[in-house]
Amino acid sequence: MQPIRSIGMGAFLRSSVLVLLLVGAIPGQRYSFKEYGQDAGLSNLEV
């Protein structure tokens, strides 16, 4: 029979690994910049 401490630590370790895997699977917010020019209908390109 295993001590209670090692059973709790194993569950903690398993849940920590699961959280790390899920966090890695969730994509973060990404910024996508697009250049617009005269061909996109802009007549004044000054900022």
N, C-alpha and C positions, 0 to 999 in steps of 0.2 A: 504494500500500500504506500502510495506517495504522500509526502507531507503536503499540507494544504497550501503552503507558500509556493511550491513549484507548480502546482496546478493553476493557481491564480496568475503566476508569471507567464505560463505558457499561453493562457487565454489572452493576456495583455499583449504578448508578443504577436500572436496571430492577428489580433484586431489592429495592432499598429501597422503590421505589414499590409493588411487589407486597406487601411486608410491611405497609406502611401501609394498603393497601386491605383486606388480610385482617384486620388488627387492627380496622379500622373496622366490618367486617362481623360480628365476633364480639360478641354482646351481653354486656354486663357483668352482674354479679350485681345483682339488683334486690330491694329490700325492699318487700313489699306488706303494708300494715297493714290489718287488718279489725277493725271494731268489732263486738263481740258484746254483745247486750243480753238483756233478759228474753224477748224473742221467740225467741232462739236457745237458751233453756233455762237461762240463768244466773239464779239466784235472789238472789245477793248481788252487788251491783255495786260494792261498796267495794274499793278497791285496797290 
